[in-house]
Amino acid sequence: MSNNKLLLITGVSSGFGRVLAHEAIASGYHVVGTVRSERARQAFEELDPAKAVGRLLDVTDFDAIDGVVAEIEANIGAIDVLVNNAGYGHEGIIEESPLAEMRRQFDVNVFGAVAVTKAVLPYMRTRRSGHILNITSMGGFITMPGIAYYCGSKFALEGISEVLGKEVKPFNVYVTAVAPGSFRTDWAGRSMARTPRSISDYDAQFDPIRNAREEKSGQQLGDPQKAARAMLAAIASDTPPEHLLLGSDALELVRRKLSALTDEISEWEALTRSTDG
């Protein structure tokens, strides 16, 4: 893929979105980045007035998405690559966490990504060309206590991405689910929504996990700049992957999960087969 392509990246104010936009621009791509404030839009466009264009959009403002995408296509150019990056993490024990927090988590991480995808797809399908990257997480494969809503949203986006890839493959549109491990972004810092603790029975199990995550924030193994370059390599590929893990921790933990799952399936195989007619 040549570097004169146009990328639409949601959520470029911070985290992976910001770093990916910066690396893409440095590599010659043109980038339209979505932000949620006029100040953030101006700051983004200052990265490169010739190649960085900001657009105001909250991905949960579902009624606004089609119009923003149509305006980009009409006034800026054809969207060659969509990166659904906008998202955040929620931390909280299920019993303690209100359903409203789950709805918000899914609105941003799942419904927002799907809504933007649905707005962009007609243009890509008509052109018989395009690539969609959905930023998921190793939490779309593995789980740990205290991030059920987050993992649930990322499991959902992994599944949706895989199905979508099958549906749009005949139109020369590719879908890649990018699952990062632990990186030095603000995911576990200011971007993390935390439900207050209220049930002491969970203290022994969960408090050490929460404390370790807070202490590790900013010191994770993963380099966001290297992650951005890896995503650009996938974008440039003629045969991009359906799933792309980022980080050695993601690789190890997901392999361990798949191995354990394979073992469990084998252990219970006889009972599984016993249900056939």
C-alpha positions in Angstrom: 0.0 0.0 0.0 1.5 3.3 -1.0 1.9 6.1 1.5 -0.5 8.5 -0.2 -3.4 6.6 1.3 -5.9 8.3 3.6 -6.4 6.8 7.1 -9.4 7.6 9.3 -8.4 7.0 13.0 -10.9 7.4 15.8 -9.7 8.8 19.1 -6.4 10.5 18.2 -6.2 12.6 21.3 -4.1 10.1 23.3 -2.9 6.5 23.5 -2.5 4.3 20.4 -4.5 6.6 18.3 -2.2 9.6 18.8 1.0 7.6 18.3 -0.4 5.8 15.3 -1.5 9.0 13.7 1.9 10.5 14.3 3.8 7.6 12.8 1.4 7.4 9.8 2.0 11.0 9.0 5.7 10.6 9.4 5.5 7.8 6.9 3.7 9.9 4.4 0.1 9.0 5.0 -2.7 11.5 5.2 -4.7 11.1 8.4 -8.2 12.2 9.5 -8.4 11.9 13.2 -11.5 12.1 15.3 -11.5 14.0 18.6 -14.1 15.2 21.0 -13.2 18.9 21.5 -12.2 21.8 19.3 -9.0 22.3 21.3 -8.0 18.7 20.6 -8.8 19.1 16.9 -6.5 22.1 16.7 -3.8 20.3 18.6 -4.0 17.4 16.2 -3.9 19.4 13.1 -0.8 21.2 14.4 1.1 17.9 14.0 1.2 18.5 10.2 -1.1 21.1 8.6 -0.7 19.4 5.2 -1.5 15.8 6.3 -3.4 15.9 9.6 -7.1 16.8 9.6 -9.2 16.7 12.7 -12.9 16.1 12.9 -15.2 16.4 15.9 -16.9 13.1 16.7 -17.9 11.1 19.7 -18.3 7.6 18.5 -21.3 7.1 20.8 -23.1 10.0 18.9 -24.5 7.4 16.5 -26.7 9.8 14.6 -23.7 12.0 13.7 -21.4 9.3 12.4 -22.8 8.9 8.8 -22.7 12.6 8.2 -19.1 13.0 9.4 -17.9 10.1 7.2 -19.9 11.4 4.2 -18.2 14.8 4.7 -14.8 13.3 4.8 -15.4 11.3 1.6 -16.8 14.4 -0.2 -14.3 17.0 1.0 -11.1 15.3 2.0 -10.8 12.1 0.0 -11.6 8.4 -0.2 -11.0 6.6 3.1 -8.6 3.8 2.3 -8.0 2.6 5.9 -10.3 2.8 8.9 -8.7 2.3 12.4 -11.4 1.9 15.1 -9.2 2.9 18.0 -11.5 4.9 20.2 -12.1 3.1 23.5 -11.4 2.9 27.2 -11.0 0.4 30.0 -13.4 -0.3 32.8 -12.2 -1.9 36.0 -14.6 -3.3 38.6 -15.9 -6.5 40.1 -19.1 -7.7 38.4 -21.2 -7.8 41.5 -20.1 -4.2 42.4 -20.3 -2.7 38.9 -23.6 -1.1 37.8 -25.1 -2.2 34.5 -25.0 1.4 33.3 -21.2 1.1 33.3 -21.4 -2.0 31.2 -23.6 -0.2 28.7 -21.2 2.7 28.5 -18.3 0.3 28.0 -20.1 -1.5 25.1 -21.4 1.8 23.6 -17.8 3.1 23.2 -15.8 -0.1 22.5 -18.3 -2.1 20.5 -21.3 -0.1 19.2 -19.1 2.9 18.4 -16.6 0.8 16.4 -19.5 -1.0 14.5 -21.3 2.3 13.8 -18.2 3.9 12.3 -17.5 0.7 10.3 -21.1 0.6 8.9 -20.7 4.3 7.8 -17.4 3.6 6.0 -18.2 0.2 4.5 -20.5 1.3 1.6 -17.6 3.5 0.2 -15.1 0.7 0.5 -17.4 -1.9 -0.9 -18.3 0.3 -3.9 -14.6 0.9 -4.6 -13.8 -2.8 -4.0 -10.9 -1.7 -1.8 -10.2 -1.0 1.8 -8.8 -2.1 5.2 -10.4 -1.9 8.6 -8.3 -2.3 11.8 -10.2 -2.8 15.0 -8.1 -2.2 18.1 -9.1 -5.0 20.5 -6.9 -6.3 23.3 -5.3 -9.4 24.6 -8.3 -9.1 26.9 -10.3 -10.2 23.9 -8.7 -13.6 24.4 -7.7 -13.9 28.0 -9.4 -12.7 31.2 -8.6 -11.7 34.8 -10.7 -10.7 37.7 -12.0 -7.1 37.7 -12.2 -6.3 34.0 -15.2 -8.3 32.9 -16.9 -5.5 31.1 -13.8 -4.5 29.3 -12.9 -8.1 28.3 -16.5 -8.7 27.3 -16.4 -5.7 24.9 -13.1 -6.9 23.4 -14.3 -10.5 23.0 -17.3 -9.0 21.2 -15.2 -6.9 18.9 -12.9 -9.8 18.1 -15.9 -11.9 17.1 -17.5 -9.1 15.1 -14.2 -8.4 13.3 -13.8 -12.1 12.3 -17.3 -12.3 10.9 -17.0 -9.0 9.1 -13.8 -10.1 7.5 -15.6 -13.1 6.0 -18.5 -10.9 4.7 -16.4 -8.3 3.0 -13.5 -10.5 1.6 -15.3 -10.8 -1.8 -15.1 -7.0 -2.1 -11.3 -6.8 -1.5 -11.9 -5.3 1.9 -9.7 -6.6 4.7 -10.4 -6.7 8.4 -7.6 -7.0 11.0 -8.3 -7.3 14.7 -5.2 -5.9 16.5 -4.9 -7.2 20.1 -2.2 -5.3 22.1 -0.8 -6.6 25.4 0.4 -4.2 28.0 1.8 -1.0 26.6 2.9 2.4 28.0 -0.3 4.2 27.2 -2.7 5.8 29.7 -5.1 2.8 29.5 -4.5 2.0 33.1 -4.1 5.6 34.1 -6.5 8.4 33.4 -8.3 6.5 30.7 -9.4 3.7 33.1 -12.9 4.0 34.6 -12.9 2.4 38.0 -15.9 1.3 40.0 -15.5 2.0 43.8 -15.0 -1.1 46.0 -17.9 -2.0 48.2 -17.9 -5.7 49.0 -15.1 -6.8 51.4 -15.3 -10.5 50.3 -13.5 -9.6 47.1 -10.6 -7.7 48.8 -8.2 -10.5 49.1 -8.6 -11.6 45.5 -8.9 -8.2 43.7 -7.1 -5.5 45.7 -3.6 -6.9 44.8 -4.6 -7.0 41.1 -5.8 -3.4 41.2 -2.7 -2.2 43.1 -0.3 -4.0 40.8 -2.0 -2.5 37.7 -1.8 1.0 39.1 1.9 0.6 40.1 2.8 -0.8 36.6 1.1 2.0 34.7 3.6 3.8 32.6 6.2 1.0 33.1 4.7 -1.6 30.8 6.9 -3.6 28.5 5.2 -2.5 25.3 6.5 0.5 23.3 3.5 2.3 21.7 5.7 3.7 18.9 6.7 0.1 17.9 3.1 -1.0 18.1 2.2 1.8 15.7 4.9 0.7 13.3 3.7 -2.8 13.5 0.1 -1.7 12.6 1.5 0.3 9.6 3.3 -2.9 8.5 0.0 -4.7 8.5 -1.7 -1.9 6.6 1.1 -2.0 4.0 0.8 -5.8 3.5 -1.0 -7.2 0.5 -2.2 -10.0 2.7 -2.9 -8.5 6.1 -3.7 -10.9 9.0 -7.1 -11.4 10.4 -5.7 -11.3 14.0 -2.5 -9.5 15.0 -1.2 -9.8 18.6 1.2 -7.0 19.7 3.6 -7.6 22.5 5.4 -10.7 23.9 3.1 -10.8 26.9 0.1 -11.0 24.7 1.7 -13.8 22.7 2.6 -15.8 25.8 -0.7 -15.3 27.6 -2.9 -16.0 24.5 -0.9 -19.1 23.6 -1.3 -20.3 27.2 -5.0 -19.7 27.1 -5.4 -21.6 23.8 -3.3 -24.5 25.1 -5.5 -24.8 28.2 -8.6 -24.6 26.2 -7.4 -27.4 23.9 -6.6 -29.5 26.9 -10.0 -28.9 28.5 -11.8 -29.7 25.2 -9.9 -33.0 25.0 -10.7 -33.8 28.7 -14.4 -33.4 28.2 -14.5 -34.8 24.6 -16.5 -37.9 25.5 -19.2 -36.0 27.2 -19.3 -33.5 24.3 -19.8 -36.3 21.8 -22.4 -38.0 23.9 -25.0 -35.4 23.0 -25.1 -36.4 19.3 -28.4 -37.9 18.0 
